[in-house]
Amino acid sequence: MTDRDAGPATALDATPAPHPRTELDAELSAPLRLSIVAALSRVGEAEFAAVRDAVETNDAELSRQVSRLEKAGYLEVSKQRSGRYAKTWLSLTAEGLAVFRGHVDALRRITG
């Protein structure tokens, strides 16, 4: 009897546990949103323009993605006065950091 006779399950260890892809977060499956959260995971909070430059996007697109992440509870947005101007600060929430770490862990398990 050859390995082929045993069936396809011998080549890939079929385990009863769900595949790690089921643990990927839908909001972080978009590359730009993942990049935003990854950048903030390293510093905790950053000014809008710094995040925009770090993830190489424009103001409008960053604003759209930040709104989605804020609605999901992953980011907080605050305004701080700096002289005559208000600056927008983005900070990662505890939930956002936990979801990001889980997402990255699932990616690592998928890619081996």
C-alpha positions as CSV (number, residue, x, y, z in Angstrom):
1,M,0.0,0.0,0.0
2,T,1.4,3.4,-1.0
3,D,0.9,6.8,0.7
4,R,-1.6,7.6,-2.1
5,D,-3.7,4.6,-1.2
6,A,-4.1,5.9,2.3
7,G,-5.9,9.0,1.0
8,P,-5.2,12.8,0.8
9,A,-5.4,13.3,4.6
10,T,-2.0,11.8,5.2
11,A,-0.2,14.5,3.2
12,L,-1.9,17.3,5.1
13,D,-2.4,16.6,8.8
14,A,-6.2,17.2,9.1
15,T,-6.8,18.3,12.6
16,P,-10.2,18.9,14.2
17,A,-9.3,22.5,15.1
18,P,-10.6,25.2,12.8
19,H,-8.1,26.6,10.2
20,P,-6.3,29.7,11.5
21,R,-7.9,31.8,8.7
22,T,-11.1,31.8,10.7
23,E,-9.3,33.9,13.3
24,L,-8.3,36.7,10.8
25,D,-10.0,39.9,11.5
26,A,-12.1,41.3,8.6
27,E,-11.2,44.9,9.3
28,L,-7.5,44.1,9.3
29,S,-7.7,42.1,6.1
30,A,-7.5,45.3,4.2
31,P,-3.7,46.1,3.7
32,L,-4.0,49.8,4.5
33,R,-5.9,49.3,7.7
34,L,-3.5,46.6,8.7
35,S,-0.6,49.0,8.0
36,I,-2.2,51.7,10.1
37,V,-2.7,49.5,13.1
38,A,0.8,47.9,12.7
39,A,2.3,51.4,12.7
40,L,0.4,52.4,15.8
41,S,1.2,49.2,17.5
42,R,4.8,50.2,17.6
43,V,4.2,53.7,19.2
44,G,0.7,53.6,20.7
45,E,-0.3,57.0,19.4
46,A,0.9,59.3,16.6
47,E,-0.2,62.5,14.8
48,F,-2.3,62.0,11.7
49,A,0.3,63.3,9.3
50,A,3.0,61.0,10.7
51,V,0.7,57.9,10.2
52,R,-0.2,59.2,6.7
53,D,3.5,59.4,5.8
54,A,4.4,56.1,7.5
55,V,1.8,54.1,5.5
56,E,2.3,56.1,2.3
57,T,-1.3,57.3,1.6
58,N,-3.1,60.5,1.3
59,D,-5.2,62.4,3.8
60,A,-8.6,61.4,2.3
61,E,-7.8,57.7,2.2
62,L,-6.3,57.7,5.7
63,S,-9.4,59.5,7.0
64,R,-11.7,56.9,5.5
65,Q,-9.7,54.0,6.9
66,V,-9.4,55.6,10.3
67,S,-13.1,56.1,10.5
68,R,-13.7,52.4,9.9
69,L,-11.1,51.4,12.5
70,E,-12.6,53.9,15.0
71,K,-16.1,52.5,14.4
72,A,-14.7,49.0,15.0
73,G,-13.3,50.2,18.4
74,Y,-9.6,49.7,17.3
75,L,-8.6,53.4,17.3
76,E,-9.4,56.6,19.1
77,V,-9.1,59.9,17.4
78,S,-8.5,63.1,19.4
79,K,-7.8,66.7,18.5
80,Q,-5.1,68.7,20.3
81,R,-4.5,72.4,19.9
82,S,-1.0,73.5,18.8
83,G,-0.9,77.2,18.6
84,R,-3.6,78.3,16.1
85,Y,-4.0,74.9,14.7
86,A,-5.6,71.6,15.9
87,K,-3.7,68.4,15.3
88,T,-5.4,65.1,15.0
89,W,-3.9,62.3,17.0
90,L,-4.6,58.6,16.5
91,S,-4.2,56.1,19.3
92,L,-4.6,52.3,19.3
93,T,-7.1,51.0,21.8
94,A,-6.4,48.0,24.0
95,E,-9.0,46.1,21.9
96,G,-7.3,47.2,18.7
97,L,-3.9,46.0,20.0
98,A,-5.4,42.6,21.0
99,V,-7.1,42.1,17.7
100,F,-3.9,43.1,15.8
101,R,-1.8,40.6,17.8
102,G,-4.4,37.8,17.2
103,H,-4.5,38.6,13.5
104,V,-0.7,38.5,13.2
105,D,-0.6,35.3,15.2
106,A,-3.2,33.7,12.8
107,L,-1.1,34.9,9.8
108,R,2.0,33.2,11.3
109,R,0.2,30.0,11.8
110,I,-1.2,30.0,8.2
111,T,2.2,30.7,6.7
112,G,4.0,28.3,9.0
